[in-house]
């Protein structure tokens, strides 16, 4: 009974909720930070939500070379390490973005995340949509794969 009630609540919240356009914004300490954005990155993160509890993820991402105007694509994948059965177990997305003067913006509908990165590592915090109408507070650390 309790499990059916939880499923019903999740379905109800998914039915009535909409996702809004949002951005992931990452900054470097230098205006030349865009030169080392491209490549493979790995990371870990925690997503916390009042309903889902704490979900721990590991992920990978590949960022393309920047074009002459600073635009790029990123293929990102996240897999759940631990957490409630309600935590999404896997996500794979391709997003686009732009990097100008060390400031990177990734246009998404998945949340608002802000952070910093250097040539080899970075971190970010914010809110990420874990499903329509459900968001979680996230804390992410990432590093370059050589």
N, CA, C and O atoms as a GROMACS GRO file, in nm:
protein
  584
    1UNK      N    1   0.082  -0.119   0.000
    1UNK     CA    2   0.000   0.000   0.000
    1UNK      C    3   0.087   0.126   0.000
    1UNK      O    4   0.065   0.218  -0.078
    2UNK      N    5   0.188   0.128   0.090
    2UNK     CA    6   0.275   0.244   0.099
    2UNK      C    7   0.348   0.267  -0.034
    2UNK      O    8   0.362   0.381  -0.079
    3UNK      N    9   0.394   0.159  -0.095
    3UNK     CA   10   0.465   0.170  -0.223
    3UNK      C   11   0.374   0.227  -0.332
    3UNK      O   12   0.418   0.310  -0.412
    4UNK      N   13   0.247   0.184  -0.336
    4UNK     CA   14   0.152   0.237  -0.433
    4UNK      C   15   0.123   0.384  -0.408
    4UNK      O   16   0.105   0.460  -0.503
    5UNK      N   17   0.118   0.425  -0.282
    5UNK     CA   18   0.097   0.565  -0.247
    5UNK      C   19   0.213   0.650  -0.297
    5UNK      O   20   0.192   0.758  -0.352
    6UNK      N   21   0.335   0.602  -0.278
    6UNK     CA   22   0.454   0.674  -0.325
    6UNK      C   23   0.451   0.685  -0.477
    6UNK      O   24   0.475   0.792  -0.531
    7UNK      N   25   0.424   0.575  -0.545
    7UNK     CA   26   0.417   0.578  -0.691
    7UNK      C   27   0.309   0.675  -0.739
    7UNK      O   28   0.330   0.748  -0.836
    8UNK      N   29   0.195   0.674  -0.672
    8UNK     CA   30   0.087   0.766  -0.708
    8UNK      C   31   0.127   0.911  -0.692
    8UNK      O   32   0.095   0.994  -0.776
    9UNK      N   33   0.198   0.942  -0.582
    9UNK     CA   34   0.244   1.078  -0.559
    9UNK      C   35   0.343   1.121  -0.666
    9UNK      O   36   0.336   1.233  -0.717
   10UNK      N   37   0.436   1.032  -0.701
   10UNK     CA   38   0.534   1.064  -0.805
   10UNK      C   39   0.463   1.088  -0.937
   10UNK      O   40   0.493   1.187  -1.005
   11UNK      N   41   0.371   1.002  -0.975
   11UNK     CA   42   0.299   1.019  -1.101
   11UNK      C   43   0.217   1.147  -1.102
   11UNK      O   44   0.211   1.216  -1.204
   12UNK      N   45   0.155   1.180  -0.990
   12UNK     CA   46   0.078   1.304  -0.981
   12UNK      C   47   0.168   1.426  -0.998
   12UNK      O   48   0.134   1.519  -1.071
   13UNK      N   49   0.282   1.425  -0.931
   13UNK     CA   50   0.373   1.540  -0.943
   13UNK      C   51   0.429   1.551  -1.084
   13UNK      O   52   0.452   1.662  -1.132
   14UNK      N   53   0.452   1.439  -1.151
   14UNK     CA   54   0.501   1.443  -1.288
   14UNK      C   55   0.395   1.494  -1.384
   14UNK      O   56   0.427   1.559  -1.483
   15UNK      N   57   0.271   1.467  -1.355
   15UNK     CA   58   0.162   1.507  -1.442
   15UNK      C   59   0.142   1.658  -1.443
   15UNK      O   60   0.115   1.715  -1.549
   16UNK      N   61   0.154   1.723  -1.329
   16UNK     CA   62   0.121   1.864  -1.319
   16UNK      C   63   0.240   1.958  -1.326
   16UNK      O   64   0.222   2.080  -1.315
   17UNK      N   65   0.358   1.908  -1.344
   17UNK     CA   66   0.477   1.993  -1.340
   17UNK      C   67   0.532   2.019  -1.479
   17UNK      O   68   0.517   1.937  -1.570
   18UNK      N   69   0.598   2.134  -1.494
   18UNK     CA   70   0.666   2.170  -1.619
   18UNK      C   71   0.811   2.203  -1.587
   18UNK      O   72   0.843   2.251  -1.478
   19UNK      N   73   0.899   2.177  -1.685
   19UNK     CA   74   1.038   2.217  -1.671
   19UNK      C   75   1.058   2.351  -1.738
   19UNK      O   76   0.998   2.377  -1.842
   20UNK      N   77   1.140   2.436  -1.681
   20UNK     CA   78   1.170   2.567  -1.739
   20UNK      C   79   1.310   2.567  -1.797
   20UNK      O   80   1.395   2.487  -1.757
   21UNK      N   81   1.335   2.657  -1.891
   21UNK     CA   82   1.469   2.672  -1.947
   21UNK      C   83   1.564   2.720  -1.837
   21UNK      O   84   1.527   2.803  -1.755
   22UNK      N   85   1.683   2.668  -1.834
   22UNK     CA   86   1.780   2.703  -1.732
   22UNK      C   87   1.920   2.689  -1.789
   22UNK      O   88   1.936   2.643  -1.903
   23UNK      N   89   2.020   2.727  -1.713
   23UNK     CA   90   2.157   2.722  -1.761
   23UNK      C   91   2.250   2.662  -1.657
   23UNK      O   92   2.225   2.671  -1.537
   24UNK      N   93   2.357   2.599  -1.707
   24UNK     CA   94   2.471   2.562  -1.624
   24UNK      C   95   2.579   2.664  -1.656
   24UNK      O   96   2.614   2.681  -1.773
   25UNK      N   97   2.633   2.731  -1.557
   25UNK     CA   98   2.734   2.834  -1.581
   25UNK      C   99   2.860   2.799  -1.502
   25UNK      O  100   2.855   2.780  -1.381
   26UNK      N  101   2.973   2.790  -1.574
   26UNK     CA  102   3.102   2.759  -1.514
   26UNK      C  103   3.200   2.870  -1.549
   26UNK      O  104   3.203   2.917  -1.663
   27UNK      N  105   3.280   2.912  -1.453
   27UNK     CA  106   3.376   3.020  -1.477
   27UNK      C  107   3.518   2.974  -1.441
   27UNK      O  108   3.538   2.889  -1.354
   28UNK      N  109   3.614   3.033  -1.511
   28UNK     CA  110   3.755   3.011  -1.478
   28UNK      C  111   3.812   3.140  -1.422
   28UNK      O  112   3.748   3.244  -1.428
   29UNK      N  113   3.932   3.131  -1.367
   29UNK     CA  114   3.996   3.251  -1.313
   29UNK      C  115   4.066   3.332  -1.421
   29UNK      O  116   4.116   3.440  -1.394
   30UNK      N  117   4.071   3.281  -1.543
   30UNK     CA  118   4.141   3.352  -1.649
   30UNK      C  119   4.052   3.369  -1.772
   30UNK      O  120   3.960   3.291  -1.793
   31UNK      N  121   4.081   3.470  -1.850
   31UNK     CA  122   4.007   3.492  -1.975
   31UNK      C  123   4.040   3.388  -2.080
   31UNK      O  124   3.968   3.374  -2.179
   32UNK      N  125   4.149   3.313  -2.061
   32UNK     CA  126   4.190   3.212  -2.159
   32UNK      C  127   4.141   3.072  -2.121
   32UNK      O  128   4.183   2.973  -2.182
   33UNK      N  129   4.054   3.062  -2.023
   33UNK     CA  130   4.005   2.932  -1.974
   33UNK      C  131   3.936   2.848  -2.079
   33UNK      O  132   3.932   2.726  -2.066
   34UNK      N  133   3.881   2.910  -2.181
   34UNK     CA  134   3.811   2.834  -2.286
   34UNK      C  135   3.907   2.742  -2.362
   34UNK      O  136   3.863   2.643  -2.420
   35UNK      N  137   4.036   2.774  -2.362
   35UNK     CA  138   4.132   2.695  -2.439
   35UNK      C  139   4.148   2.554  -2.383
   35UNK      O  140   4.190   2.464  -2.456
   36UNK      N  141   4.117   2.532  -2.256
   36UNK     CA  142   4.131   2.398  -2.200
   36UNK      C  143   3.998   2.334  -2.160
   36UNK      O  144   3.995   2.245  -2.075
   37UNK      N  145   3.890   2.378  -2.219
   37UNK     CA  146   3.759   2.320  -2.190
   37UNK      C  147   3.738   2.186  -2.259
   37UNK      O  148   3.685   2.092  -2.199
   38UNK      N  149   3.777   2.175  -2.384
   38UNK     CA  150   3.754   2.053  -2.464
   38UNK      C  151   3.825   1.932  -2.404
   38UNK      O  152   3.930   1.945  -2.342
   39UNK      N  153   3.764   1.816  -2.424
   39UNK     CA  154   3.827   1.692  -2.379
   39UNK      C  155   3.732   1.607  -2.298
   39UNK      O  156   3.612   1.631  -2.293
   40UNK      N  157   3.790   1.505  -2.233
   40UNK     CA  158   3.713   1.412  -2.152
   40UNK      C  159   3.723   1.449  -2.005
   40UNK      O  160   3.830   1.483  -1.956
   41UNK      N  161   3.609   1.442  -1.936
   41UNK     CA  162   3.601   1.475  -1.794
   41UNK      C  163   3.527   1.363  -1.721
   41UNK      O  164   3.442   1.296  -1.779
   42UNK      N  165   3.561   1.342  -1.593
   42UNK     CA  166   3.488   1.248  -1.508
   42UNK      C  167   3.448   1.322  -1.381
   42UNK      O  168   3.507   1.425  -1.347
   43UNK      N  169   3.348   1.269  -1.311
   43UNK     CA  170   3.310   1.336  -1.189
   43UNK      C  171   3.221   1.252  -1.101
   43UNK      O  172   3.176   1.144  -1.138
   44UNK      N  173   3.197   1.306  -0.981
   44UNK     CA  174   3.104   1.246  -0.886
   44UNK      C  175   3.013   1.357  -0.836
   44UNK      O  176   3.048   1.475  -0.840
   45UNK      N  177   2.898   1.317  -0.789
   45UNK     CA  178   2.806   1.418  -0.738
   45UNK      C  179   2.701   1.357  -0.649
   45UNK      O  180   2.674   1.237  -0.651
   46UNK      N  181   2.642   1.445  -0.569
   46UNK     CA  182   2.535   1.407  -0.479
   46UNK      C  183   2.413   1.492  -0.511
   46UNK      O  184   2.423   1.614  -0.525
   47UNK      N  185   2.300   1.427  -0.524
   47UNK     CA  186   2.172   1.496  -0.544
   47UNK      C  187   2.085   1.466  -0.422
   47UNK      O  188   2.067   1.349  -0.386
   48UNK      N  189   2.030   1.570  -0.360
   48UNK     CA  190   1.949   1.553  -0.241
   48UNK      C  191   1.812   1.616  -0.262
   48UNK      O  192   1.800   1.730  -0.308
   49UNK      N  193   1.708   1.540  -0.228
   49UNK     CA  194   1.571   1.586  -0.245
   49UNK      C  195   1.491   1.538  -0.125
   49UNK      O  196   1.516   1.428  -0.074
   50UNK      N  197   1.396   1.618  -0.078
   50UNK     CA  198   1.317   1.583   0.040
   50UNK      C  199   1.243   1.451   0.022
   50UNK      O  200   1.219   1.379   0.120
   51UNK      N  201   1.206   1.418  -0.099
   51UNK     CA  202   1.128   1.297  -0.125
   51UNK      C  203   1.217   1.178  -0.160
   51UNK      O  204   1.195   1.066  -0.113
   52UNK      N  205   1.318   1.203  -0.244
   52UNK     CA  206   1.405   1.095  -0.290
   52UNK      C  207   1.514   1.060  -0.190
   52UNK      O  208   1.564   0.947  -0.192
   53UNK      N  209   1.550   1.153  -0.104
   53UNK     CA  210   1.663   1.133  -0.014
   53UNK      C  211   1.792   1.173  -0.084
   53UNK      O  212   1.793   1.266  -0.165
   54UNK      N  213   1.901   1.103  -0.054
   54UNK     CA  214   2.030   1.134  -0.115
   54UNK      C  215   2.064   1.030  -0.222
   54UNK      O  216   2.055   0.910  -0.199
   55UNK      N  217   2.102   1.080  -0.340
   55UNK     CA  218   2.141   0.994  -0.451
   55UNK      C  219   2.286   1.029  -0.486
   55UNK      O  220   2.318   1.146  -0.501
   56UNK      N  221   2.371   0.929  -0.499
   56UNK     CA  222   2.511   0.953  -0.533
   56UNK      C  223   2.537   0.899  -0.673
   56UNK      O  224   2.499   0.786  -0.706
   57UNK      N  225   2.602   0.981  -0.756
   57UNK     CA  226   2.625   0.949  -0.896
   57UNK      C  227   2.772   0.961  -0.933
   57UNK      O  228   2.847   1.034  -0.868
   58UNK      N  229   2.812   0.890  -1.037
   58UNK     CA  230   2.940   0.914  -1.103
   58UNK      C  231   2.908   0.937  -1.250
   58UNK      O  232   2.809   0.885  -1.302
   59UNK      N  233   2.991   1.015  -1.316
   59UNK     CA  234   2.960   1.046  -1.454
   59UNK      C  235   3.082   1.073  -1.538
   59UNK      O  236   3.194   1.086  -1.489
   60UNK      N  237   3.057   1.080  -1.668
   60UNK     CA  238   3.160   1.113  -1.765
   60UNK      C  239   3.104   1.216  -1.862
   60UNK      O  240   2.983   1.226  -1.881
   61UNK      N  241   3.194   1.290  -1.921
   61UNK     CA  242   3.152   1.387  -2.021
   61UNK      C  243   3.263   1.410  -2.122
   61UNK      O  244   3.381   1.407  -2.088
   62UNK      N  245   3.223   1.432  -2.245
   62UNK     CA  246   3.318   1.465  -2.350
   62UNK      C  247   3.273   1.595  -2.414
   62UNK      O  248   3.161   1.606  -2.462
   63UNK      N  249   3.362   1.693  -2.413
   63UNK     CA  250   3.333   1.824  -2.470
   63UNK      C  251   3.410   1.839  -2.599
   63UNK      O  252   3.531   1.817  -2.603
   64UNK      N  253   3.339   1.875  -2.705
   64UNK     CA  254   3.400   1.889  -2.838
   64UNK      C  255   3.494   2.009  -2.841
   64UNK      O  256   3.495   2.092  -2.750
   65UNK      N  257   3.573   2.017  -2.948
   65UNK     CA  258   3.652   2.138  -2.972
   65UNK      C  259   3.556   2.254  -2.992
   65UNK      O  260   3.446   2.237  -3.044
   66UNK      N  261   3.598   2.372  -2.951
   66UNK     CA  262   3.517   2.492  -2.970
   66UNK      C  263   3.530   2.540  -3.114
   66UNK      O  264   3.638   2.534  -3.173
   67UNK      N  265   3.419   2.590  -3.170
   67UNK     CA  266   3.428   2.648  -3.303
   67UNK      C  267   3.481   2.792  -3.291
   67UNK      O  268   3.516   2.835  -3.181
   68UNK      N  269   3.487   2.864  -3.401
   68UNK     CA  270   3.548   2.998  -3.401
   68UNK      C  271   3.471   3.098  -3.316
   68UNK      O  272   3.526   3.203  -3.279
   69UNK      N  273   3.345   3.069  -3.283
   69UNK     CA  274   3.267   3.160  -3.198
   69UNK      C  275   3.255   3.110  -3.054
   69UNK      O  276   3.187   3.172  -2.973
   70UNK      N  277   3.322   2.998  -3.021
   70UNK     CA  278   3.321   2.946  -2.885
   70UNK      C  279   3.214   2.842  -2.857
   70UNK      O  280   3.203   2.796  -2.744
   71UNK      N  281   3.134   2.804  -2.956
   71UNK     CA  282   3.028   2.705  -2.938
   71UNK      C  283   3.085   2.563  -2.936
   71UNK      O  284   3.186   2.534  -3.000
   72UNK      N  285   3.019   2.476  -2.859
   72UNK     CA  286   3.062   2.337  -2.848
   72UNK      C  287   2.943   2.248  -2.818
   72UNK      O  288   2.834   2.296  -2.788
   73UNK      N  289   2.964   2.117  -2.827
   73UNK     CA  290   2.866   2.018  -2.781
   73UNK      C  291   2.931   1.936  -2.670
   73UNK      O  292   3.053   1.921  -2.666
   74UNK      N  293   2.848   1.884  -2.582
   74UNK     CA  294   2.897   1.800  -2.473
   74UNK      C  295   2.807   1.678  -2.462
   74UNK      O  296   2.684   1.690  -2.455
   75UNK      N  297   2.868   1.561  -2.460
   75UNK     CA  298   2.796   1.436  -2.435
   75UNK      C  299   2.821   1.400  -2.289
   75UNK      O  300   2.935   1.380  -2.248
   76UNK      N  301   2.714   1.391  -2.210
   76UNK     CA  302   2.725   1.371  -2.066
   76UNK      C  303   2.646   1.247  -2.026
   76UNK      O  304   2.535   1.225  -2.074
   77UNK      N  305   2.705   1.168  -1.938
   77UNK     CA  306   2.640   1.046  -1.889
   77UNK      C  307   2.658   1.039  -1.738
   77UNK      O  308   2.766   1.066  -1.686
   78UNK      N  309   2.551   1.004  -1.666
   78UNK     CA  310   2.557   0.987  -1.521
   78UNK      C  311   2.491   0.855  -1.483
   78UNK      O  312   2.385   0.820  -1.536
   79UNK      N  313   2.553   0.782  -1.391
   79UNK     CA  314   2.500   0.655  -1.342
   79UNK      C  315   2.495   0.657  -1.190
   79UNK      O  316   2.588   0.705  -1.125
   80UNK      N  317   2.386   0.606  -1.135
   80UNK     CA  318   2.367   0.605  -0.990
   80UNK      C  319   2.459   0.503  -0.925
   80UNK      O  320   2.468   0.388  -0.969
   81UNK      N  321   2.528   0.546  -0.819
   81UNK     CA  322   2.608   0.454  -0.737
   81UNK      C  323   2.526   0.403  -0.620
   81UNK      O  324   2.532   0.285  -0.586
   82UNK      N  325   2.448   0.493  -0.557
   82UNK     CA  326   2.367   0.454  -0.443
   82UNK      C  327   2.253   0.553  -0.424
   82UNK      O  328   2.255   0.664  -0.477
   83UNK      N  329   2.155   0.509  -0.347
   83UNK     CA  330   2.040   0.593  -0.318
   83UNK      C  331   1.911   0.516  -0.333
   83UNK      O  332   1.911   0.398  -0.368
   84UNK      N  333   1.803   0.583  -0.308
   84UNK     CA  334   1.669   0.526  -0.313
   84UNK      C  335   1.639   0.465  -0.450
   84UNK      O  336   1.696   0.506  -0.551
   85UNK      N  337   1.549   0.368  -0.453
   85UNK     CA  338   1.505   0.310  -0.580
   85UNK      C  339   1.433   0.416  -0.664
   85UNK      O  340   1.416   0.397  -0.785
   86UNK      N  341   1.391   0.525  -0.603
   86UNK     CA  342   1.325   0.633  -0.677
   86UNK      C  343   1.425   0.725  -0.748
   86UNK      O  344   1.386   0.800  -0.837
   87UNK      N  345   1.552   0.720  -0.709
   87UNK     CA  346   1.654   0.802  -0.776
   87UNK      C  347   1.670   0.751  -0.919
   87UNK      O  348   1.682   0.630  -0.940
   88UNK      N  349   1.672   0.841  -1.016
   88UNK     CA  350   1.697   0.796  -1.154
   88UNK      C  351   1.829   0.719  -1.160
   88UNK      O  352   1.929   0.763  -1.105
   89UNK      N  353   1.828   0.604  -1.228
   89UNK     CA  354   1.947   0.520  -1.228
   89UNK      C  355   2.049   0.557  -1.335
   89UNK      O  356   2.167   0.524  -1.322
   90UNK      N  357   2.004   0.624  -1.441
   90UNK     CA  358   2.094   0.653  -1.552
   90UNK      C  359   2.042   0.772  -1.630
   90UNK      O  360   1.921   0.789  -1.646
   91UNK      N  361   2.133   0.853  -1.679
   91UNK     CA  362   2.094   0.964  -1.766
   91UNK      C  363   2.205   0.986  -1.867
   91UNK      O  364   2.324   0.983  -1.834
   92UNK      N  365   2.165   1.009  -1.991
   92UNK     CA  366   2.261   1.037  -2.097
   92UNK      C  367   2.203   1.151  -2.180
   92UNK      O  368   2.092   1.141  -2.232
   93UNK      N  369   2.279   1.260  -2.194
   93UNK     CA  370   2.231   1.378  -2.264
   93UNK      C  371   2.340   1.434  -2.354
   93UNK      O  372   2.459   1.420  -2.326
   94UNK      N  373   2.296   1.498  -2.462
   94UNK     CA  374   2.387   1.580  -2.542
   94UNK      C  375   2.336   1.723  -2.530
   94UNK      O  376   2.219   1.751  -2.557
   95UNK      N  377   2.424   1.813  -2.490
   95UNK     CA  378   2.388   1.953  -2.473
   95UNK      C  379   2.483   2.039  -2.554
   95UNK      O  380   2.589   1.994  -2.597
   96UNK      N  381   2.444   2.163  -2.574
   96UNK     CA  382   2.529   2.259  -2.645
   96UNK      C  383   2.560   2.374  -2.551
   96UNK      O  384   2.488   2.399  -2.455
   97UNK      N  385   2.668   2.444  -2.582
   97UNK     CA  386   2.706   2.556  -2.498
   97UNK      C  387   2.800   2.649  -2.571
   97UNK      O  388   2.832   2.631  -2.688
   98UNK      N  389   2.844   2.750  -2.497
   98UNK     CA  390   2.937   2.849  -2.550
   98UNK      C  391   3.034   2.888  -2.439
   98UNK      O  392   2.998   2.895  -2.322
   99UNK      N  393   3.159   2.912  -2.478
   99UNK     CA  394   3.260   2.959  -2.384
   99UNK      C  395   3.323   3.085  -2.442
   99UNK      O  396   3.378   3.083  -2.552
  100UNK      N  397   3.314   3.194  -2.368
  100UNK     CA  398   3.370   3.323  -2.409
  100UNK      C  399   3.441   3.385  -2.290
  100UNK      O  400   3.382   3.399  -2.182
  101UNK      N  401   3.566   3.423  -2.308
  101UNK     CA  402   3.645   3.490  -2.204
  101UNK      C  403   3.644   3.414  -2.071
  101UNK      O  404   3.637   3.475  -1.964
  102UNK      N  405   3.652   3.281  -2.078
  102UNK     CA  406   3.661   3.200  -1.956
  102UNK      C  407   3.528   3.171  -1.890
  102UNK      O  408   3.525   3.106  -1.785
  103UNK      N  409   3.418   3.216  -1.947
  103UNK     CA  410   3.286   3.189  -1.891
  103UNK      C  411   3.211   3.093  -1.983
  103UNK      O  412   3.190   3.122  -2.101
  104UNK      N  413   3.172   2.978  -1.928
  104UNK     CA  414   3.105   2.875  -2.005
  104UNK      C  415   2.958   2.869  -1.965
  104UNK      O  416   2.926   2.863  -1.846
  105UNK      N  417   2.871   2.871  -2.064
  105UNK     CA  418   2.728   2.856  -2.040
  105UNK      C  419   2.677   2.738  -2.121
  105UNK      O  420   2.697   2.731  -2.242
  106UNK      N  421   2.612   2.644  -2.053
  106UNK     CA  422   2.549   2.530  -2.118
  106UNK      C  423   2.398   2.551  -2.107
  106UNK      O  424   2.344   2.555  -1.996
  107UNK      N  425   2.332   2.564  -2.221
  107UNK     CA  426   2.188   2.587  -2.222
  107UNK      C  427   2.115   2.455  -2.207
  107UNK      O  428   2.131   2.365  -2.290
  108UNK      N  429   2.037   2.442  -2.101
  108UNK     CA  430   1.964   2.318  -2.077
  108UNK      C  431   1.828   2.348  -2.017
  108UNK      O  432   1.796   2.463  -1.984
  109UNK      N  433   1.750   2.246  -2.005
  109UNK     CA  434   1.624   2.254  -1.932
  109UNK      C  435   1.633   2.172  -1.805
  109UNK      O  436   1.530   2.141  -1.744
  110UNK      N  437   1.755   2.136  -1.764
  110UNK     CA  438   1.772   2.040  -1.656
  110UNK      C  439   1.803   2.102  -1.521
  110UNK      O  440   1.810   2.030  -1.422
  111UNK      N  441   1.821   2.234  -1.512
  111UNK     CA  442   1.846   2.294  -1.383
  111UNK      C  443   1.933   2.417  -1.390
  111UNK      O  444   1.971   2.461  -1.498
  112UNK      N  445   1.964   2.471  -1.275
  112UNK     CA  446   2.052   2.586  -1.262
  112UNK      C  447   2.171   2.545  -1.177
  112UNK      O  448   2.158   2.520  -1.057
  113UNK      N  449   2.287   2.539  -1.240
  113UNK     CA  450   2.409   2.499  -1.171
  113UNK      C  451   2.516   2.602  -1.201
  113UNK      O  452   2.532   2.644  -1.316
  114UNK      N  453   2.590   2.643  -1.100
  114UNK     CA  454   2.700   2.736  -1.118
  114UNK      C  455   2.824   2.677  -1.053
  114UNK      O  456   2.817   2.613  -0.949
  115UNK      N  457   2.940   2.701  -1.116
  115UNK     CA  458   3.063   2.647  -1.062
  115UNK      C  459   3.185   2.708  -1.124
  115UNK      O  460   3.177   2.802  -1.203
  116UNK      N  461   3.298   2.654  -1.087
  116UNK     CA  462   3.427   2.700  -1.135
  116UNK      C  463   3.506   2.582  -1.187
  116UNK      O  464   3.489   2.469  -1.142
  117UNK      N  465   3.594   2.611  -1.285
  117UNK     CA  466   3.682   2.505  -1.334
  117UNK      C  467   3.818   2.562  -1.370
  117UNK      O  468   3.831   2.680  -1.405
  118UNK      N  469   3.917   2.476  -1.362
  118UNK     CA  470   4.053   2.510  -1.403
  118UNK      C  471   4.091   2.415  -1.515
  118UNK      O  472   4.005   2.346  -1.570
  119UNK      N  473   4.216   2.411  -1.548
  119UNK     CA  474   4.260   2.323  -1.656
  119UNK      C  475   4.233   2.176  -1.626
  119UNK      O  476   4.208   2.098  -1.718
  120UNK      N  477   4.238   2.137  -1.498
  120UNK     CA  478   4.228   1.995  -1.464
  120UNK      C  479   4.115   1.956  -1.370
  120UNK      O  480   4.094   1.837  -1.349
  121UNK      N  481   4.042   2.051  -1.313
  121UNK     CA  482   3.936   2.014  -1.219
  121UNK      C  483   3.833   2.125  -1.205
  121UNK      O  484   3.852   2.237  -1.254
  122UNK      N  485   3.725   2.091  -1.137
  122UNK     CA  486   3.622   2.191  -1.112
  122UNK      C  487   3.519   2.141  -1.014
  122UNK      O  488   3.522   2.025  -0.972
  123UNK      N  489   3.426   2.229  -0.978
  123UNK     CA  490   3.317   2.194  -0.890
  123UNK      C  491   3.198   2.282  -0.922
  123UNK      O  492   3.212   2.389  -0.982
  124UNK      N  493   3.081   2.237  -0.882
  124UNK     CA  494   2.959   2.313  -0.908
  124UNK      C  495   2.852   2.275  -0.807
  124UNK      O  496   2.853   2.165  -0.751
  125UNK      N  497   2.758   2.368  -0.786
  125UNK     CA  498   2.643   2.344  -0.699
  125UNK      C  499   2.522   2.409  -0.762
  125UNK      O  500   2.533   2.502  -0.842
  126UNK      N  501   2.405   2.359  -0.727
  126UNK     CA  502   2.283   2.420  -0.776
  126UNK      C  503   2.166   2.325  -0.766
  126UNK      O  504   2.162   2.236  -0.681
  127UNK      N  505   2.069   2.347  -0.854
  127UNK     CA  506   1.947   2.269  -0.857
  127UNK      C  507   1.937   2.198  -0.991
  127UNK      O  508   1.956   2.260  -1.096
  128UNK      N  509   1.908   2.070  -0.987
  128UNK     CA  510   1.899   1.989  -1.109
  128UNK      C  511   1.764   1.919  -1.112
  128UNK      O  512   1.720   1.863  -1.012
  129UNK      N  513   1.699   1.922  -1.228
  129UNK     CA  514   1.573   1.849  -1.244
  129UNK      C  515   1.604   1.700  -1.252
  129UNK      O  516   1.682   1.656  -1.336
  130UNK      N  517   1.542   1.623  -1.164
  130UNK     CA  518   1.560   1.478  -1.166
  130UNK      C  519   1.442   1.410  -1.232
  130UNK      O  520   1.440   1.287  -1.245
  131UNK      N  521   1.346   1.486  -1.271
  131UNK     CA  522   1.227   1.440  -1.340
  131UNK      C  523   1.132   1.557  -1.349
  131UNK      O  524   1.148   1.655  -1.276
  132UNK      N  525   1.035   1.550  -1.436
  132UNK     CA  526   0.940   1.662  -1.446
  132UNK      C  527   0.877   1.693  -1.311
  132UNK      O  528   0.814   1.607  -1.250
  133UNK      N  529   0.893   1.815  -1.266
  133UNK     CA  530   0.835   1.857  -1.140
  133UNK      C  531   0.914   1.822  -1.017
  133UNK      O  532   0.874   1.858  -0.906
  134UNK      N  533   1.027   1.753  -1.031
  134UNK     CA  534   1.110   1.718  -0.916
  134UNK      C  535   1.250   1.770  -0.938
  134UNK      O  536   1.312   1.744  -1.040
  135UNK      N  537   1.298   1.844  -0.840
  135UNK     CA  538   1.435   1.892  -0.849
  135UNK      C  539   1.511   1.850  -0.724
  135UNK      O  540   1.452   1.815  -0.622
  136UNK      N  541   1.643   1.855  -0.735
  136UNK     CA  542   1.729   1.816  -0.624
  136UNK      C  543   1.844   1.915  -0.614
  136UNK      O  544   1.888   1.971  -0.714
  137UNK      N  545   1.891   1.936  -0.493
  137UNK     CA  546   2.011   2.016  -0.472
  137UNK      C  547   2.130   1.927  -0.507
  137UNK      O  548   2.140   1.814  -0.459
  138UNK      N  549   2.221   1.979  -0.589
  138UNK     CA  550   2.334   1.898  -0.632
  138UNK      C  551   2.466   1.962  -0.593
  138UNK      O  552   2.477   2.085  -0.583
  139UNK      N  553   2.564   1.878  -0.572
  139UNK     CA  554   2.702   1.918  -0.542
  139UNK      C  555   2.791   1.826  -0.625
  139UNK      O  556   2.790   1.704  -0.606
  140UNK      N  557   2.868   1.884  -0.718
  140UNK     CA  558   2.944   1.806  -0.816
  140UNK      C  559   3.092   1.842  -0.811
  140UNK      O  560   3.127   1.958  -0.794
  141UNK      N  561   3.178   1.742  -0.824
  141UNK     CA  562   3.322   1.762  -0.840
  141UNK      C  563   3.363   1.687  -0.966
  141UNK      O  564   3.317   1.575  -0.990
  142UNK      N  565   3.448   1.748  -1.048
  142UNK     CA  566   3.489   1.683  -1.172
  142UNK      C  567   3.636   1.710  -1.201
  142UNK      O  568   3.694   1.807  -1.152
  143UNK      N  569   3.695   1.622  -1.283
  143UNK     CA  570   3.836   1.637  -1.319
  143UNK      C  571   3.858   1.586  -1.462
  143UNK      O  572   3.780   1.506  -1.514
  144UNK      N  573   3.964   1.635  -1.520
  144UNK     CA  574   3.999   1.598  -1.658
  144UNK      C  575   4.058   1.457  -1.660
  144UNK      O  576   4.129   1.417  -1.568
  145UNK      N  577   4.026   1.383  -1.766
  145UNK     CA  578   4.083   1.251  -1.790
  145UNK      C  579   4.198   1.271  -1.888
  145UNK      O  580   4.177   1.324  -1.997
  146UNK      N  581   4.316   1.228  -1.850
  146UNK     CA  582   4.433   1.245  -1.938
  146UNK      C  583   4.442   1.133  -2.037
  146UNK      O  584   4.535   1.130  -2.119
   0.00000   0.00000   0.00000
